[in-house]
Amino acid sequence: MLNYTLTDEDRSYWRQNHHLVLKSPFSSDQIETLRTWTHDLFELPETPGKWMKYFENSSKTGERLLCRVENFIPYHEGLRDLLTDGDVMHILGELMGEEAVLFKEKINAKLPGGSGFTAHQDAPAFVSFGQRYHITMMIAVDDSTVENGCLEFSDPVPVYETLRQDAGGSVHPEVEKTMPWRALEAKAGDIVFFDSYIPHRSHPNTSGRSRRAMYITYNKRSEGSRRDDYFADKRIKFPPEVERVAGMDYSKSASIYNLANPIN
């Protein structure tokens, strides 16, 4: 589905900035397919033991809103083929410097009234599996704007450097205040690659339009294939609401799985 080859300019930009934007790599028909696939996943019923749906409360009305769908690769052939084969994996291999393997997949809804994500680096959330480096591929399903809570990046930090954190694992507010933040708006179908050490955040969706986006994370094959381990552990420590045990306090065990998120 994706047909793109990195240029020398792409490679140079990635090395300097720890992120890379591919503008309009999909056709208009392919973008509509991505939207259809996303809609279909969002419409799936909450089902124990399968895909994982997470919710938040609207910042406008307090109503329950879908925030995220995870663990959908086993149940969607089209997305599995797109995200684990072909040019996507070739590009990731070039950015990684070696063969990449899927680590986890999610689609963030960021519906109208959806909250933002606090400033953070992804790396601290992935330490449980003995891996040091990841790359996330964001595919914009909707136009991503300042009004609907687009990504913001700060200056890259050296690889394997973790910034000072607060108790929840986000970048400490005192550090965040000193950092230059830049909004990264994207059109539907644009792709953004970023590594697990670049600081990023997003603001609430104050518009009337959704900001749906896929966030697909990969690691170096030399650091192991741990996708199944990741979702098995998350299902225990921070399960979707439909699988939670009444009266169970998940706040401590959920820490690495709810880093910077507005999820209930």
C-alpha positions as CSV (number, residue, x, y, z in Angstrom):
1,M,0.0,0.0,0.0
2,L,2.8,2.4,0.8
3,N,5.2,3.2,-2.0
4,Y,8.1,5.4,-0.8
5,T,11.9,5.4,-0.9
6,L,13.9,7.5,1.5
7,T,16.0,10.3,-0.1
8,D,19.4,11.4,1.1
9,E,17.7,14.6,2.4
10,D,15.3,12.4,4.5
11,R,18.2,10.4,6.0
12,S,20.1,13.6,6.9
13,Y,17.1,15.2,8.4
14,W,16.4,12.2,10.5
15,R,19.9,12.0,11.9
16,Q,19.8,15.7,12.9
17,N,16.3,16.0,14.2
18,H,15.2,12.5,15.5
19,H,12.0,12.8,13.5
20,L,11.0,12.8,9.9
21,V,7.8,13.8,8.1
22,L,6.7,12.1,4.8
23,K,4.2,14.4,3.1
24,S,1.3,12.7,1.1
25,P,2.8,9.2,0.6
26,F,-0.7,7.8,0.2
27,S,-3.2,8.4,-2.6
28,S,-6.6,9.9,-1.8
29,D,-8.2,6.4,-2.2
30,Q,-5.7,4.9,0.2
31,I,-6.4,7.6,2.8
32,E,-10.1,6.8,2.5
33,T,-9.2,3.1,3.1
34,L,-7.3,4.1,6.2
35,R,-10.3,6.0,7.5
36,T,-12.6,3.1,6.8
37,W,-10.3,0.7,8.6
38,T,-10.0,3.1,11.6
39,H,-13.8,3.5,11.7
40,D,-14.3,-0.2,11.7
41,L,-11.9,-0.7,14.6
42,F,-13.6,2.0,16.6
43,E,-16.9,0.3,16.1
44,L,-15.7,-3.0,17.4
45,P,-17.5,-4.0,20.6
46,E,-15.5,-4.1,23.9
47,T,-14.5,-7.8,24.0
48,P,-12.4,-9.4,26.7
49,G,-9.3,-11.1,25.5
50,K,-9.1,-9.4,22.1
51,W,-8.6,-5.9,20.9
52,M,-8.1,-3.4,23.7
53,K,-10.3,-0.2,23.9
54,Y,-9.5,2.5,26.4
55,F,-11.6,5.6,27.4
56,E,-11.3,9.0,28.9
57,N,-13.7,11.7,30.1
58,S,-14.5,14.6,27.8
59,S,-12.9,17.8,28.9
60,K,-16.0,19.6,27.7
61,T,-18.9,17.5,28.9
62,G,-17.4,14.8,31.2
63,E,-19.0,12.1,29.0
64,R,-17.1,8.9,28.3
65,L,-15.1,9.1,25.1
66,L,-13.1,6.5,23.2
67,C,-9.4,7.4,23.7
68,R,-7.5,4.5,22.1
69,V,-7.7,1.1,20.4
70,E,-4.7,-1.2,20.8
71,N,-3.8,-4.8,19.9
72,F,-5.6,-4.9,16.6
73,I,-3.0,-6.4,14.3
74,P,-4.2,-10.0,14.9
75,Y,-7.7,-9.0,13.9
76,H,-7.2,-6.8,10.8
77,E,-5.4,-8.3,7.8
78,G,-5.2,-5.0,5.9
79,L,-3.4,-3.1,8.7
80,R,-1.2,-6.1,9.5
81,D,0.0,-6.1,5.9
82,L,0.6,-2.4,5.8
83,L,2.3,-2.1,9.1
84,T,4.5,-5.2,9.1
85,D,5.6,-5.7,5.5
86,G,6.9,-3.9,2.4
87,D,8.2,-0.3,2.2
88,V,7.2,0.5,5.9
89,M,9.6,-2.1,7.2
90,H,12.3,-1.1,4.6
91,I,12.1,2.5,5.7
92,L,12.2,1.6,9.4
93,G,15.3,-0.6,8.8
94,E,17.1,2.3,7.2
95,L,16.2,4.6,10.1
96,M,17.0,2.0,12.7
97,G,20.3,1.0,11.1
98,E,19.1,-2.6,11.2
99,E,16.0,-4.8,10.7
100,A,13.0,-3.6,12.7
101,V,10.2,-5.6,14.3
102,L,6.8,-4.5,15.5
103,F,6.6,-3.7,19.2
104,K,3.1,-2.4,19.7
105,E,0.2,-0.7,17.8
106,K,-2.5,1.8,18.8
107,I,-4.8,4.3,17.3
108,N,-5.5,7.4,19.4
109,A,-8.9,8.9,18.8
110,K,-8.5,12.5,20.2
111,L,-12.2,13.1,19.7
112,P,-13.7,16.6,20.2
113,G,-13.3,17.2,23.9
114,G,-10.5,14.7,24.1
115,S,-7.7,15.7,26.5
116,G,-4.0,16.2,25.7
117,F,-0.9,14.1,26.5
118,T,1.6,15.6,28.9
119,A,5.2,16.2,27.8
120,H,7.2,12.9,27.8
121,Q,9.7,10.7,26.2
122,D,8.5,7.2,25.2
123,A,11.7,5.4,26.3
124,P,10.9,5.3,30.0
125,A,7.7,3.3,29.3
126,F,9.5,0.6,27.4
127,V,12.3,-0.4,29.8
128,S,10.5,-3.4,31.2
129,F,11.4,-5.5,28.1
130,G,15.1,-5.0,28.0
131,Q,15.0,-2.7,25.0
132,R,16.7,0.6,24.7
133,Y,15.6,2.1,21.4
134,H,12.3,2.4,19.5
135,I,10.9,4.3,16.6
136,T,7.2,5.2,16.4
137,M,5.4,5.8,13.1
138,M,2.5,8.1,13.3
139,I,0.0,8.0,10.4
140,A,-2.5,10.8,10.4
141,V,-6.0,9.5,9.7
142,D,-7.5,13.0,10.0
143,D,-5.9,16.4,9.5
144,S,-3.9,17.2,12.6
145,T,-4.0,20.9,13.6
146,V,-3.2,23.1,16.6
147,E,-6.9,23.4,17.3
148,N,-7.5,19.6,17.5
149,G,-4.3,18.8,19.5
150,C,-1.5,18.0,17.0
151,L,1.8,16.7,18.1
152,E,4.4,19.1,19.5
153,F,8.1,18.2,19.5
154,S,11.0,19.9,21.4
155,D,14.6,19.8,20.4
156,P,16.1,16.2,20.2
157,V,18.3,14.9,23.0
158,P,21.2,12.5,22.6
159,V,20.2,8.9,22.1
160,Y,19.7,7.1,25.4
161,E,19.4,10.3,27.4
162,T,16.3,10.5,29.7
163,L,15.2,13.9,30.9
164,R,14.3,14.6,34.5
165,Q,10.8,13.2,35.2
166,D,8.0,13.9,37.6
167,A,6.4,11.2,39.7
168,G,4.2,9.9,36.9
169,G,7.1,9.6,34.4
170,S,6.3,12.7,32.3
171,V,9.0,15.4,31.7
172,H,9.2,17.4,34.9
173,P,7.3,20.7,34.6
174,E,10.3,22.7,35.5
175,V,12.2,21.1,32.6
176,E,9.3,21.4,30.2
177,K,9.1,25.2,30.8
178,T,12.7,25.6,29.6
179,M,12.2,23.7,26.3
180,P,11.3,25.0,22.9
181,W,8.1,23.4,21.6
182,R,7.0,23.4,18.0
183,A,3.6,22.3,16.7
184,L,3.7,19.7,13.9
185,E,0.6,20.0,11.9
186,A,-0.1,17.2,9.4
187,K,-2.6,16.4,6.7
188,A,-4.5,13.1,6.6
189,G,-2.2,10.5,5.2
190,D,1.0,12.1,6.2
191,I,3.5,9.9,8.1
192,V,5.7,11.1,11.0
193,F,8.6,8.9,12.3
194,F,10.1,9.8,15.7
195,D,12.4,8.0,18.1
196,S,11.8,7.1,21.7
197,Y,13.9,9.8,23.2
198,I,12.6,12.9,21.5
199,P,10.3,14.9,23.9
200,H,6.8,15.4,22.7
201,R,3.3,16.4,23.9
202,S,-0.1,17.4,22.6
203,H,-2.9,19.7,23.8
204,P,-6.6,19.0,24.2
205,N,-8.9,18.9,21.1
206,T,-10.8,22.2,21.4
207,S,-12.3,21.9,17.9
208,G,-15.3,20.1,16.6
209,R,-13.3,17.6,14.5
210,S,-11.5,14.4,15.6
211,R,-7.7,14.0,15.4
212,R,-7.4,10.2,14.8
213,A,-3.9,9.0,14.3
214,M,-2.1,5.6,14.3
215,Y,0.9,5.3,16.5
216,I,2.9,2.1,15.6
217,T,6.1,1.4,17.5
218,Y,9.0,-0.7,16.4
219,N,12.2,-1.9,17.9
220,K,15.5,-3.3,16.6
221,R,15.2,-7.0,15.9
222,S,18.5,-7.6,17.7
223,E,16.7,-6.4,20.9
224,G,14.1,-9.2,20.6
225,S,10.5,-9.6,19.4
226,R,8.4,-8.7,22.5
227,R,5.0,-7.6,21.1
228,D,3.1,-10.5,22.6
229,D,4.9,-10.1,25.9
230,Y,4.0,-6.4,25.9
231,F,0.3,-6.9,25.4
232,A,0.1,-9.9,27.8
233,D,1.7,-7.8,30.5
234,K,-0.4,-4.8,29.9
235,R,-3.6,-6.9,29.9
236,I,-2.7,-7.8,33.5
237,K,-1.3,-4.5,34.8
238,F,-3.6,-2.0,32.9
239,P,-6.4,-3.9,31.3
240,P,-9.2,-2.2,29.3
241,E,-12.2,-1.4,31.3
242,V,-14.2,-4.4,30.1
243,E,-11.5,-6.7,31.7
244,R,-11.0,-4.9,35.0
245,V,-11.8,-6.6,38.3
246,A,-14.2,-4.6,40.3
247,G,-12.5,-2.9,43.3
248,M,-9.0,-3.6,42.0
249,D,-6.6,-0.6,42.2
250,Y,-4.5,-0.5,39.0
251,S,-2.9,2.8,39.6
252,K,0.5,1.5,40.7
253,S,0.9,-1.4,38.2
254,A,-0.5,0.8,35.4
255,S,2.2,3.4,35.7
256,I,4.4,2.5,32.7
257,Y,1.3,1.8,30.6
258,N,-0.5,5.0,31.3
259,L,2.5,7.4,30.9
260,A,1.3,10.9,30.0
261,N,-2.1,9.6,28.9
262,P,-5.6,10.9,29.8
263,I,-7.0,7.4,29.9
264,N,-9.3,6.5,32.8
